[in-house]
Amino acid sequence: MMQTGIPLRRPIRAVVSCLTACLLLMGCEEQAQQPRVTAARQCDDTLSSDAARALETVLRTKKLDDAPTGGLARTEGQLIEDYGQRERRSQDRPMCRPASSGGMGRVAIRFGLYRDDDLFGNIRVRGLHPYAMGREARSGPEKAYLFVMCASPRLQGSDRTPARIMGTLTVDKSKLPDTVAVREANLTVLHSVTLAVVKRLGCENNAGLTDKPVFKPG
Protein backbone atom coordinates (compact mmCIF):
# COMPACT_ATOMS: atom_id res chain seq x y z
CA MET A 1 0.00 0.00 0.00
CA MET A 2 1.41 3.39 -1.03
CA GLN A 3 2.21 5.79 1.77
CA THR A 4 1.20 9.44 1.29
CA GLY A 5 2.29 12.68 2.97
CA ILE A 6 5.93 12.13 3.84
CA PRO A 7 7.25 11.28 0.34
CA LEU A 8 5.57 14.42 -1.06
CA ARG A 9 7.20 16.91 1.31
CA ARG A 10 10.44 17.30 -0.63
CA PRO A 11 8.75 17.84 -4.03
CA ILE A 12 6.41 20.41 -2.47
CA ARG A 13 9.34 22.25 -0.88
CA ALA A 14 11.14 22.23 -4.23
CA VAL A 15 8.10 23.67 -6.03
CA VAL A 16 7.64 26.39 -3.39
CA SER A 17 11.34 27.31 -3.55
CA CYS A 18 11.20 27.46 -7.35
CA LEU A 19 8.10 29.67 -7.32
CA THR A 20 9.65 31.98 -4.73
CA ALA A 21 12.83 32.33 -6.80
CA CYS A 22 10.81 33.04 -9.94
CA LEU A 23 8.74 35.72 -8.19
CA LEU A 24 11.87 37.38 -6.84
CA LEU A 25 13.49 37.32 -10.28
CA MET A 26 10.40 38.80 -11.89
CA GLY A 27 10.34 41.53 -9.26
CA CYS A 28 13.99 42.40 -9.91
CA GLU A 29 13.46 42.47 -13.67
CA GLU A 30 10.38 44.67 -13.29
CA GLN A 31 12.33 47.06 -11.06
CA ALA A 32 15.26 47.15 -13.49
CA GLN A 33 12.95 47.92 -16.41
CA GLN A 34 11.13 50.81 -14.78
CA PRO A 35 11.16 53.83 -17.12
CA ARG A 36 13.74 56.49 -16.31
CA VAL A 37 11.42 59.45 -16.81
CA THR A 38 12.27 61.62 -13.79
CA ALA A 39 14.96 64.27 -13.75
CA ALA A 40 16.82 62.42 -10.99
CA ARG A 41 17.24 59.35 -13.25
CA GLN A 42 18.75 61.22 -16.19
CA CYS A 43 22.42 61.10 -17.26
CA ASP A 44 23.11 57.76 -15.53
CA ASP A 45 21.89 59.07 -12.15
CA THR A 46 24.66 61.68 -12.01
CA LEU A 47 22.36 64.57 -11.07
CA SER A 48 22.26 65.77 -7.49
CA SER A 49 18.88 66.70 -6.00
CA ASP A 50 19.62 70.37 -6.76
CA ALA A 51 20.66 69.52 -10.32
CA ALA A 52 17.51 67.43 -10.86
CA ARG A 53 15.36 70.39 -9.84
CA ALA A 54 17.46 72.64 -12.06
CA LEU A 55 16.88 70.33 -15.03
CA GLU A 56 13.14 70.55 -14.43
CA THR A 57 13.51 74.33 -14.55
CA VAL A 58 15.48 74.21 -17.79
CA LEU A 59 13.02 71.84 -19.51
CA ARG A 60 9.97 73.40 -17.82
CA THR A 61 8.55 70.01 -16.86
CA LYS A 62 8.88 67.15 -14.38
CA LYS A 63 7.99 64.47 -16.93
CA LEU A 64 10.81 63.43 -19.23
CA ASP A 65 11.38 60.87 -21.95
CA ASP A 66 12.81 57.50 -20.93
CA ALA A 67 16.57 57.93 -20.65
CA PRO A 68 19.12 55.48 -22.07
CA THR A 69 22.07 54.48 -19.91
CA GLY A 70 25.77 53.92 -20.52
CA GLY A 71 26.81 57.47 -21.33
CA LEU A 72 29.00 57.91 -18.25
CA ALA A 73 31.07 54.80 -18.91
CA ARG A 74 31.33 55.63 -22.61
CA THR A 75 32.49 59.18 -21.88
CA GLU A 76 35.02 57.95 -19.34
CA GLY A 77 36.54 55.51 -21.81
CA GLN A 78 36.59 58.03 -24.65
CA LEU A 79 38.30 60.72 -22.56
CA ILE A 80 40.98 58.25 -21.51
CA GLU A 81 41.49 57.22 -25.13
CA ASP A 82 41.50 60.81 -26.39
CA TYR A 83 44.03 61.93 -23.80
CA GLY A 84 46.33 59.05 -24.72
CA GLN A 85 46.17 60.10 -28.37
CA ARG A 86 45.99 63.83 -27.65
CA GLU A 87 42.72 64.10 -29.57
CA ARG A 88 39.51 66.00 -28.84
CA ARG A 89 36.83 63.88 -30.37
CA SER A 90 34.64 63.02 -27.35
CA GLN A 91 32.46 66.09 -27.95
CA ASP A 92 30.97 64.55 -31.07
CA ARG A 93 28.63 62.26 -29.13
CA PRO A 94 26.55 63.51 -26.18
CA MET A 95 27.02 61.79 -22.86
CA CYS A 96 23.31 62.25 -22.28
CA ARG A 97 20.34 64.06 -23.79
CA PRO A 98 17.52 64.61 -21.28
CA ALA A 99 14.31 65.53 -23.09
CA SER A 100 10.89 66.66 -21.96
CA SER A 101 8.06 64.27 -22.69
CA GLY A 102 6.52 65.17 -26.03
CA GLY A 103 9.71 66.65 -27.49
CA MET A 104 9.13 70.23 -26.37
CA GLY A 105 12.70 70.65 -25.15
CA ARG A 106 16.00 68.83 -24.98
CA VAL A 107 19.36 69.25 -23.27
CA ALA A 108 22.59 67.77 -24.63
CA ILE A 109 25.66 67.36 -22.41
CA ARG A 110 29.02 66.60 -24.01
CA PHE A 111 32.62 66.23 -22.87
CA GLY A 112 35.93 66.48 -24.64
CA LEU A 113 39.48 67.77 -24.34
CA TYR A 114 40.37 71.39 -24.98
CA ARG A 115 43.41 73.54 -25.69
CA ASP A 116 44.22 76.75 -23.86
CA ASP A 117 43.13 78.80 -26.87
CA ASP A 118 39.62 77.31 -26.47
CA LEU A 119 39.19 79.25 -23.22
CA PHE A 120 37.17 82.45 -23.33
CA GLY A 121 39.64 84.39 -21.19
CA ASN A 122 38.74 88.08 -21.23
CA ILE A 123 36.50 87.73 -24.27
CA ARG A 124 32.91 88.65 -23.49
CA VAL A 125 30.25 86.79 -25.45
CA ARG A 126 26.68 88.01 -25.62
CA GLY A 127 24.35 85.64 -23.77
CA LEU A 128 27.19 83.97 -21.83
CA HIS A 129 28.14 85.10 -18.34
CA PRO A 130 31.43 84.22 -16.61
CA TYR A 131 31.60 82.31 -13.33
CA ALA A 132 34.57 81.44 -11.12
CA MET A 133 34.07 77.68 -11.24
CA GLY A 134 36.66 75.08 -12.24
CA ARG A 135 39.30 76.65 -14.43
CA GLU A 136 36.68 78.69 -16.23
CA ALA A 137 32.92 78.63 -16.66
CA ARG A 138 30.31 80.40 -18.78
CA SER A 139 26.55 80.10 -18.72
CA GLY A 140 23.52 81.56 -20.46
CA PRO A 141 19.93 80.56 -21.29
CA GLU A 142 20.93 78.33 -24.22
CA LYS A 143 24.41 77.08 -23.37
CA ALA A 144 26.88 76.50 -20.54
CA TYR A 145 30.59 75.65 -20.48
CA LEU A 146 32.76 74.26 -17.70
CA PHE A 147 36.53 73.84 -18.11
CA VAL A 148 38.57 71.80 -15.63
CA MET A 149 42.04 70.28 -15.38
CA CYS A 150 42.50 66.68 -14.26
CA ALA A 151 45.51 64.79 -12.95
CA SER A 152 44.74 61.11 -12.51
CA PRO A 153 46.66 57.79 -12.43
CA ARG A 154 44.22 56.63 -15.11
CA LEU A 155 45.46 59.32 -17.49
CA GLN A 156 49.10 58.46 -18.09
CA GLY A 157 51.28 61.56 -17.97
CA SER A 158 48.60 63.81 -16.49
CA ASP A 159 50.71 64.29 -13.37
CA ARG A 160 53.03 66.34 -15.61
CA THR A 161 50.48 67.59 -18.14
CA PRO A 162 46.96 67.60 -16.65
CA ALA A 163 44.13 66.62 -18.93
CA ARG A 164 42.09 69.63 -20.01
CA ILE A 165 38.45 68.52 -19.92
CA MET A 166 35.60 70.68 -21.16
CA GLY A 167 31.93 70.03 -20.48
CA THR A 168 29.25 71.74 -22.54
CA LEU A 169 25.49 71.90 -22.07
CA THR A 170 23.24 72.95 -24.93
CA VAL A 171 19.53 73.65 -24.57
CA ASP A 172 17.45 73.01 -27.68
CA LYS A 173 14.29 75.07 -28.26
CA SER A 174 14.98 77.16 -25.19
CA LYS A 175 12.54 80.00 -24.63
CA LEU A 176 13.74 80.89 -21.18
CA PRO A 177 14.93 84.44 -20.49
CA ASP A 178 18.53 85.36 -19.77
CA THR A 179 18.19 85.62 -16.00
CA VAL A 180 20.43 84.69 -13.09
CA ALA A 181 18.11 81.81 -12.14
CA VAL A 182 18.13 80.31 -15.64
CA ARG A 183 21.88 80.45 -16.22
CA GLU A 184 22.58 79.12 -12.72
CA ALA A 185 20.17 76.25 -13.41
CA ASN A 186 22.09 75.32 -16.57
CA LEU A 187 25.42 75.49 -14.79
CA THR A 188 24.07 73.47 -11.85
CA VAL A 189 23.17 70.62 -14.19
CA LEU A 190 26.52 70.77 -16.00
CA HIS A 191 28.47 70.98 -12.72
CA SER A 192 26.76 67.86 -11.34
CA VAL A 193 27.45 65.75 -14.43
CA THR A 194 31.02 67.06 -14.73
CA LEU A 195 31.66 66.22 -11.09
CA ALA A 196 30.51 62.66 -11.73
CA VAL A 197 32.85 62.40 -14.73
CA VAL A 198 35.95 63.64 -12.88
CA LYS A 199 35.17 61.37 -9.93
CA ARG A 200 34.86 58.44 -12.30
CA LEU A 201 38.23 59.33 -13.82
CA GLY A 202 39.79 59.64 -10.35
CA CYS A 203 40.88 63.24 -10.88
CA GLU A 204 42.93 64.65 -8.02
CA ASN A 205 40.87 66.93 -5.77
CA ASN A 206 37.87 66.31 -8.10
CA ALA A 207 39.55 68.55 -10.67
CA GLY A 208 38.98 71.54 -8.39
CA LEU A 209 35.18 71.16 -8.25
CA THR A 210 33.33 71.42 -4.95
CA ASP A 211 30.44 69.10 -4.10
CA LYS A 212 28.00 71.92 -4.79
CA PRO A 213 28.34 74.73 -7.31
CA VAL A 214 29.39 78.12 -5.98
CA PHE A 215 28.05 80.91 -8.14
CA LYS A 216 30.66 83.63 -7.98
CA PRO A 217 30.81 85.90 -11.03
CA GLY A 218 34.09 85.45 -12.89
C-alpha positions as CSV (number, residue, x, y, z in Angstrom):
1,M,0.0,0.0,0.0
2,M,1.4,3.4,-1.0
3,Q,2.2,5.8,1.8
4,T,1.2,9.4,1.3
5,G,2.3,12.7,3.0
6,I,5.9,12.1,3.8
7,P,7.2,11.3,0.3
8,L,5.6,14.4,-1.1
9,R,7.2,16.9,1.3
10,R,10.4,17.3,-0.6
11,P,8.7,17.8,-4.0
12,I,6.4,20.4,-2.5
13,R,9.3,22.2,-0.9
14,A,11.1,22.2,-4.2
15,V,8.1,23.7,-6.0
16,V,7.6,26.4,-3.4
17,S,11.3,27.3,-3.6
18,C,11.2,27.5,-7.4
19,L,8.1,29.7,-7.3
20,T,9.7,32.0,-4.7
21,A,12.8,32.3,-6.8
22,C,10.8,33.0,-9.9
23,L,8.7,35.7,-8.2
24,L,11.9,37.4,-6.8
25,L,13.5,37.3,-10.3
26,M,10.4,38.8,-11.9
27,G,10.3,41.5,-9.3
28,C,14.0,42.4,-9.9
29,E,13.5,42.5,-13.7
30,E,10.4,44.7,-13.3
31,Q,12.3,47.1,-11.1
32,A,15.3,47.2,-13.5
33,Q,12.9,47.9,-16.4
34,Q,11.1,50.8,-14.8
35,P,11.2,53.8,-17.1
36,R,13.7,56.5,-16.3
37,V,11.4,59.4,-16.8
38,T,12.3,61.6,-13.8
39,A,15.0,64.3,-13.8
40,A,16.8,62.4,-11.0
41,R,17.2,59.4,-13.2
42,Q,18.8,61.2,-16.2
43,C,22.4,61.1,-17.3
44,D,23.1,57.8,-15.5
45,D,21.9,59.1,-12.2
46,T,24.7,61.7,-12.0
47,L,22.4,64.6,-11.1
48,S,22.3,65.8,-7.5
49,S,18.9,66.7,-6.0
50,D,19.6,70.4,-6.8
51,A,20.7,69.5,-10.3
52,A,17.5,67.4,-10.9
53,R,15.4,70.4,-9.8
54,A,17.5,72.6,-12.1
55,L,16.9,70.3,-15.0
56,E,13.1,70.6,-14.4
57,T,13.5,74.3,-14.5
58,V,15.5,74.2,-17.8
59,L,13.0,71.8,-19.5
60,R,10.0,73.4,-17.8
61,T,8.6,70.0,-16.9
62,K,8.9,67.2,-14.4
63,K,8.0,64.5,-16.9
64,L,10.8,63.4,-19.2
65,D,11.4,60.9,-22.0
66,D,12.8,57.5,-20.9
67,A,16.6,57.9,-20.7
68,P,19.1,55.5,-22.1
69,T,22.1,54.5,-19.9
70,G,25.8,53.9,-20.5
71,G,26.8,57.5,-21.3
72,L,29.0,57.9,-18.2
73,A,31.1,54.8,-18.9
74,R,31.3,55.6,-22.6
75,T,32.5,59.2,-21.9
76,E,35.0,58.0,-19.3
77,G,36.5,55.5,-21.8
78,Q,36.6,58.0,-24.7
79,L,38.3,60.7,-22.6
80,I,41.0,58.3,-21.5
81,E,41.5,57.2,-25.1
82,D,41.5,60.8,-26.4
83,Y,44.0,61.9,-23.8
84,G,46.3,59.1,-24.7
85,Q,46.2,60.1,-28.4
86,R,46.0,63.8,-27.6
87,E,42.7,64.1,-29.6
88,R,39.5,66.0,-28.8
89,R,36.8,63.9,-30.4
90,S,34.6,63.0,-27.4
91,Q,32.5,66.1,-27.9
92,D,31.0,64.5,-31.1
93,R,28.6,62.3,-29.1
94,P,26.6,63.5,-26.2
95,M,27.0,61.8,-22.9
96,C,23.3,62.2,-22.3
97,R,20.3,64.1,-23.8
98,P,17.5,64.6,-21.3
99,A,14.3,65.5,-23.1
100,S,10.9,66.7,-22.0
101,S,8.1,64.3,-22.7
102,G,6.5,65.2,-26.0
103,G,9.7,66.7,-27.5
104,M,9.1,70.2,-26.4
105,G,12.7,70.6,-25.1
106,R,16.0,68.8,-25.0
107,V,19.4,69.2,-23.3
108,A,22.6,67.8,-24.6
109,I,25.7,67.4,-22.4
110,R,29.0,66.6,-24.0
111,F,32.6,66.2,-22.9
112,G,35.9,66.5,-24.6
113,L,39.5,67.8,-24.3
114,Y,40.4,71.4,-25.0
115,R,43.4,73.5,-25.7
116,D,44.2,76.7,-23.9
117,D,43.1,78.8,-26.9
118,D,39.6,77.3,-26.5
119,L,39.2,79.2,-23.2
120,F,37.2,82.5,-23.3
121,G,39.6,84.4,-21.2
122,N,38.7,88.1,-21.2
123,I,36.5,87.7,-24.3
124,R,32.9,88.6,-23.5
125,V,30.2,86.8,-25.5
126,R,26.7,88.0,-25.6
127,G,24.4,85.6,-23.8
128,L,27.2,84.0,-21.8
129,H,28.1,85.1,-18.3
130,P,31.4,84.2,-16.6
131,Y,31.6,82.3,-13.3
132,A,34.6,81.4,-11.1
133,M,34.1,77.7,-11.2
134,G,36.7,75.1,-12.2
135,R,39.3,76.7,-14.4
136,E,36.7,78.7,-16.2
137,A,32.9,78.6,-16.7
138,R,30.3,80.4,-18.8
139,S,26.5,80.1,-18.7
140,G,23.5,81.6,-20.5
141,P,19.9,80.6,-21.3
142,E,20.9,78.3,-24.2
143,K,24.4,77.1,-23.4
144,A,26.9,76.5,-20.5
145,Y,30.6,75.7,-20.5
146,L,32.8,74.3,-17.7
147,F,36.5,73.8,-18.1
148,V,38.6,71.8,-15.6
149,M,42.0,70.3,-15.4
150,C,42.5,66.7,-14.3
151,A,45.5,64.8,-12.9
152,S,44.7,61.1,-12.5
153,P,46.7,57.8,-12.4
154,R,44.2,56.6,-15.1
155,L,45.5,59.3,-17.5
156,Q,49.1,58.5,-18.1
157,G,51.3,61.6,-18.0
158,S,48.6,63.8,-16.5
159,D,50.7,64.3,-13.4
160,R,53.0,66.3,-15.6
161,T,50.5,67.6,-18.1
162,P,47.0,67.6,-16.6
163,A,44.1,66.6,-18.9
164,R,42.1,69.6,-20.0
165,I,38.5,68.5,-19.9
166,M,35.6,70.7,-21.2
167,G,31.9,70.0,-20.5
168,T,29.2,71.7,-22.5
169,L,25.5,71.9,-22.1
170,T,23.2,73.0,-24.9
171,V,19.5,73.7,-24.6
172,D,17.5,73.0,-27.7
173,K,14.3,75.1,-28.3
174,S,15.0,77.2,-25.2
175,K,12.5,80.0,-24.6
176,L,13.7,80.9,-21.2
177,P,14.9,84.4,-20.5
178,D,18.5,85.4,-19.8
179,T,18.2,85.6,-16.0
180,V,20.4,84.7,-13.1
181,A,18.1,81.8,-12.1
182,V,18.1,80.3,-15.6
183,R,21.9,80.5,-16.2
184,E,22.6,79.1,-12.7
185,A,20.2,76.2,-13.4
186,N,22.1,75.3,-16.6
187,L,25.4,75.5,-14.8
188,T,24.1,73.5,-11.8
189,V,23.2,70.6,-14.2
190,L,26.5,70.8,-16.0
191,H,28.5,71.0,-12.7
192,S,26.8,67.9,-11.3
193,V,27.5,65.7,-14.4
194,T,31.0,67.1,-14.7
195,L,31.7,66.2,-11.1
196,A,30.5,62.7,-11.7
197,V,32.8,62.4,-14.7
198,V,36.0,63.6,-12.9
199,K,35.2,61.4,-9.9
200,R,34.9,58.4,-12.3
201,L,38.2,59.3,-13.8
202,G,39.8,59.6,-10.4
203,C,40.9,63.2,-10.9
204,E,42.9,64.7,-8.0
205,N,40.9,66.9,-5.8
206,N,37.9,66.3,-8.1
207,A,39.6,68.6,-10.7
208,G,39.0,71.5,-8.4
209,L,35.2,71.2,-8.2
210,T,33.3,71.4,-4.9
211,D,30.4,69.1,-4.1
212,K,28.0,71.9,-4.8
213,P,28.3,74.7,-7.3
214,V,29.4,78.1,-6.0
215,F,28.1,80.9,-8.1
216,K,30.7,83.6,-8.0
217,P,30.8,85.9,-11.0
218,G,34.1,85.5,-12.9
